[in-house]
Amino acid sequence: MRLFNDMVSSILTCDKPVICRANGMRIGGGQEIGMACDFSIAQDMARFAQAGPKHGSAALGGSTDFLPVMIGSELAMNSGVLCEPFSAQKALRIGMLSDIVPGLKVDGEYVANPLVETRMITDEMGRLLHGEFKTGEEYQKGKEMLARGTIDLSALDAKVEEFCTRLMMTFPGCTTKSVEELRKPKLNAWNANKENSRAWLALNMMTEARAGFRAFNEGNRELGREVDFIALRRELAEGAEWSADYIDSLMPGARS
């Protein structure tokens, strides 16, 4: 965690603008590294999320500092506590990304992420649909299209190069100072909390993280990758202690 903290701090204090190029799953620590950057550009098959409370941790490597600043407290709660994922389209809409480009080619042509709603703006109740993951039959159709396609990151590379060129078309001293000032909300929150967060994460490795990480690593699609949360809460309420045998009993499939 000391190495991770120092890495995030080095991004937040770099004298040059830092760009995150997101081409896959920016989840957990990867999400925190990405949000420490000044700009993020993604291909639209990328996915953004926190894994914390679902897998035995808390998003204390930067996300609890950065998410409320970047997307607001309610969406930050949905991400940091409920671990709800964002598509690239939604991440762009809520202000987490600077731009997205297509990454999937079907029959030689780029297409928008077929697993995500990109045509409809709202549902019949007025709730935003754009960028939300499809469900049911539409999701299955998207999976079929995905199986026919291939990932091509050349558009992502070109967009990053274009963005770097745009940054070059500024006065370097003014850019450095602007970046320093605009980082301050994230940097101030990070500096206020990083040492306490690091200590908590280290202690948590002996209890919930020990169980959650094992469940994720040892589980699979059939068994799942999460502990039995209902049993966990009941047994902790009855005085269960964090022993090796108890953690064994929480693993996916252990009680079947």
Legacy VTK file of the C-alpha trace (Angstrom):
# vtk DataFile Version 3.0
C-alpha trace
ASCII
DATASET POLYDATA
POINTS 256 float
0.000 0.000 0.000
2.963 2.341 0.503
3.995 1.708 -3.116
0.415 2.240 -4.311
0.061 5.470 -2.333
3.340 6.792 -3.714
2.241 5.967 -7.255
-1.043 7.881 -6.869
0.798 10.808 -5.262
3.303 10.903 -8.130
0.450 11.192 -10.647
-1.196 13.985 -8.658
2.049 15.967 -8.398
3.506 15.367 -11.861
4.650 18.587 -13.560
2.997 17.514 -16.815
-0.623 16.629 -17.582
-1.248 12.898 -17.154
-3.571 11.044 -19.526
-5.197 7.705 -18.731
-5.711 5.512 -21.823
-8.450 3.043 -20.828
-8.797 0.034 -23.090
-10.425 -2.591 -20.865
-11.526 -2.989 -17.252
-10.685 0.046 -15.086
-11.829 -1.479 -11.834
-10.706 -1.209 -8.202
-7.144 0.072 -7.989
-7.103 0.625 -11.732
-10.062 2.963 -11.370
-8.214 4.867 -8.654
-5.095 5.229 -10.784
-7.247 6.444 -13.683
-9.097 9.015 -11.604
-5.814 10.377 -10.265
-4.958 11.298 -13.860
-5.930 14.659 -15.337
-7.642 13.310 -18.446
-9.068 9.918 -19.404
-9.777 8.633 -22.902
-11.377 5.215 -23.391
-12.519 2.829 -26.052
-16.233 2.275 -25.561
-16.017 -1.397 -24.582
-14.167 -0.359 -21.402
-15.860 -0.755 -18.038
-15.411 1.318 -14.877
-16.165 0.201 -11.312
-15.127 -0.305 -7.725
-14.976 -3.800 -6.253
-14.558 -2.888 -2.558
-17.437 -3.963 -0.278
-18.402 -6.831 -2.625
-14.942 -8.367 -2.353
-13.664 -7.412 1.076
-12.217 -3.939 0.815
-13.036 -0.230 0.667
-12.066 2.124 -2.148
-9.464 3.934 -0.027
-6.713 4.032 -2.648
-8.187 7.276 -3.970
-11.769 6.596 -5.022
-13.378 7.728 -1.774
-11.444 10.984 -2.256
-11.949 11.412 -6.014
-15.453 10.084 -6.719
-17.435 12.721 -4.741
-15.357 15.474 -6.369
-15.794 14.110 -9.888
-19.338 12.715 -10.055
-21.173 13.828 -6.891
-22.002 12.097 -3.624
-24.971 9.943 -4.711
-23.273 8.379 -7.728
-20.122 8.028 -5.635
-22.122 6.001 -3.089
-23.535 3.768 -5.825
-20.024 3.109 -7.100
-18.071 2.934 -3.839
-20.603 1.032 -1.708
-22.813 -0.928 -4.116
-19.993 -1.433 -6.657
-22.268 -0.574 -9.575
-20.289 -0.520 -12.851
-20.322 2.265 -15.430
-20.066 1.778 -19.167
-17.700 4.071 -21.043
-20.724 5.924 -22.416
-22.091 6.577 -18.922
-18.640 7.459 -17.572
-18.388 10.101 -20.304
-21.872 11.415 -19.567
-21.284 11.836 -15.827
-17.930 13.560 -16.233
-15.455 10.762 -15.531
-13.931 10.758 -19.040
-12.762 13.357 -21.533
-13.729 11.327 -24.611
-14.507 7.849 -25.927
-13.955 6.140 -29.261
-15.346 2.877 -30.676
-13.267 -0.234 -30.070
-15.311 -3.040 -31.642
-15.257 -3.842 -35.344
-17.919 -6.046 -36.928
-17.488 -6.945 -40.600
-14.594 -4.511 -40.783
-16.545 -1.469 -39.503
-16.525 0.160 -36.084
-19.789 -0.214 -34.136
-20.863 1.201 -30.782
-20.695 -1.112 -27.778
-23.628 -3.483 -28.459
-24.084 -4.275 -24.752
-24.932 -0.653 -23.930
-27.889 1.558 -24.851
-26.632 4.286 -27.191
-29.760 5.239 -29.171
-32.475 5.888 -26.571
-32.044 8.810 -24.177
-34.774 8.124 -21.605
-37.306 5.456 -20.687
-41.051 6.017 -20.366
-40.534 7.413 -16.839
-37.952 9.941 -17.966
-34.965 8.139 -16.424
-31.769 8.359 -18.408
-31.045 5.245 -20.456
-28.097 6.393 -22.522
-25.003 4.537 -21.382
-26.873 1.969 -19.270
-26.223 -1.729 -19.852
-28.866 -3.538 -21.884
-30.873 -6.385 -20.372
-32.822 -9.416 -21.542
-33.184 -10.066 -25.252
-31.350 -6.898 -26.250
-28.371 -7.917 -24.130
-28.276 -11.361 -25.761
-28.343 -9.763 -29.216
-25.444 -7.591 -28.130
-23.501 -10.646 -26.973
-24.031 -12.288 -30.352
-22.727 -9.218 -32.162
-19.774 -9.062 -29.787
-18.890 -12.673 -30.600
-18.722 -11.791 -34.325
-16.460 -8.800 -33.807
-12.836 -8.035 -33.026
-11.282 -5.370 -30.827
-9.275 -2.731 -32.714
-7.534 -0.098 -30.577
-6.148 1.980 -33.442
-8.891 4.597 -33.022
-8.018 4.848 -29.312
-4.333 5.332 -30.078
-5.161 7.998 -32.646
-7.429 9.850 -30.196
-4.745 9.850 -27.489
-2.192 11.217 -29.965
-4.665 13.901 -31.036
-5.274 14.837 -27.395
-1.536 15.090 -26.708
-1.194 17.383 -29.724
-3.952 19.622 -28.383
-2.057 19.899 -25.091
1.065 20.930 -26.987
-0.823 23.897 -28.433
-0.709 25.737 -25.088
1.883 27.726 -23.161
3.770 25.142 -21.061
4.108 27.275 -17.921
0.460 28.306 -17.963
-0.591 24.706 -18.557
1.491 23.419 -15.644
0.048 26.038 -13.280
-3.513 25.418 -14.478
-3.111 21.684 -13.948
-1.681 22.244 -10.446
-4.631 24.410 -9.429
-7.322 22.233 -10.999
-5.928 19.161 -9.235
-6.245 20.725 -5.788
-9.699 19.375 -4.841
-8.519 15.824 -5.529
-5.034 16.358 -4.119
-6.229 18.004 -0.893
-8.712 15.193 -0.213
-6.061 12.577 -1.013
-3.413 14.127 1.252
-5.870 14.466 4.127
-6.809 10.789 4.089
-4.095 8.671 2.448
-2.120 7.612 5.548
-5.167 6.678 7.612
-6.603 4.852 4.599
-3.359 2.951 4.070
-3.322 1.793 7.698
-6.945 0.647 7.553
-6.378 -1.305 4.333
-3.390 -3.080 5.883
-5.402 -4.134 8.961
-8.372 -5.199 6.842
-6.149 -7.702 5.011
-6.450 -9.946 8.092
-10.245 -10.141 8.087
-12.748 -9.214 5.354
-10.153 -8.761 2.611
-8.644 -12.137 3.432
-12.018 -13.774 2.845
-13.165 -11.608 -0.051
-9.968 -11.868 -2.080
-9.850 -15.646 -1.638
-13.465 -16.002 -2.731
-12.765 -13.989 -5.852
-9.591 -15.913 -6.713
-10.966 -19.388 -5.962
-14.497 -18.917 -7.263
-15.805 -19.240 -10.819
-18.920 -18.490 -12.854
-20.735 -21.556 -11.551
-19.926 -21.104 -7.856
-19.712 -17.326 -7.886
-16.876 -15.138 -6.640
-18.435 -13.732 -3.461
-18.847 -15.051 0.065
-22.255 -15.896 1.496
-23.037 -12.420 2.840
-26.229 -13.437 4.669
-24.446 -16.222 6.558
-21.501 -13.918 7.233
-23.653 -11.224 8.830
-25.620 -13.714 10.923
-22.515 -15.479 12.219
-20.655 -12.259 13.012
-23.703 -11.096 14.971
-23.482 -14.338 16.968
-19.813 -13.779 17.782
-17.945 -15.629 15.011
-14.212 -14.870 14.952
-11.954 -14.402 11.945
-10.066 -17.706 11.992
-8.652 -19.675 9.060
-11.378 -22.317 9.487
-14.105 -19.674 9.524
-12.783 -18.086 6.339
-12.674 -21.546 4.731
-16.356 -21.948 5.537
-17.230 -18.731 3.683
-15.715 -19.745 0.343
-18.035 -20.169 -2.673
-19.484 -23.693 -2.658
-18.241 -24.498 0.858
-21.773 -24.803 2.271
-23.419 -26.558 -0.668
LINES 1 257
256 0 1 2 3 4 5 6 7 8 9 10 11 12 13 14 15 16 17 18 19 20 21 22 23 24 25 26 27 28 29 30 31 32 33 34 35 36 37 38 39 40 41 42 43 44 45 46 47 48 49 50 51 52 53 54 55 56 57 58 59 60 61 62 63 64 65 66 67 68 69 70 71 72 73 74 75 76 77 78 79 80 81 82 83 84 85 86 87 88 89 90 91 92 93 94 95 96 97 98 99 100 101 102 103 104 105 106 107 108 109 110 111 112 113 114 115 116 117 118 119 120 121 122 123 124 125 126 127 128 129 130 131 132 133 134 135 136 137 138 139 140 141 142 143 144 145 146 147 148 149 150 151 152 153 154 155 156 157 158 159 160 161 162 163 164 165 166 167 168 169 170 171 172 173 174 175 176 177 178 179 180 181 182 183 184 185 186 187 188 189 190 191 192 193 194 195 196 197 198 199 200 201 202 203 204 205 206 207 208 209 210 211 212 213 214 215 216 217 218 219 220 221 222 223 224 225 226 227 228 229 230 231 232 233 234 235 236 237 238 239 240 241 242 243 244 245 246 247 248 249 250 251 252 253 254 255
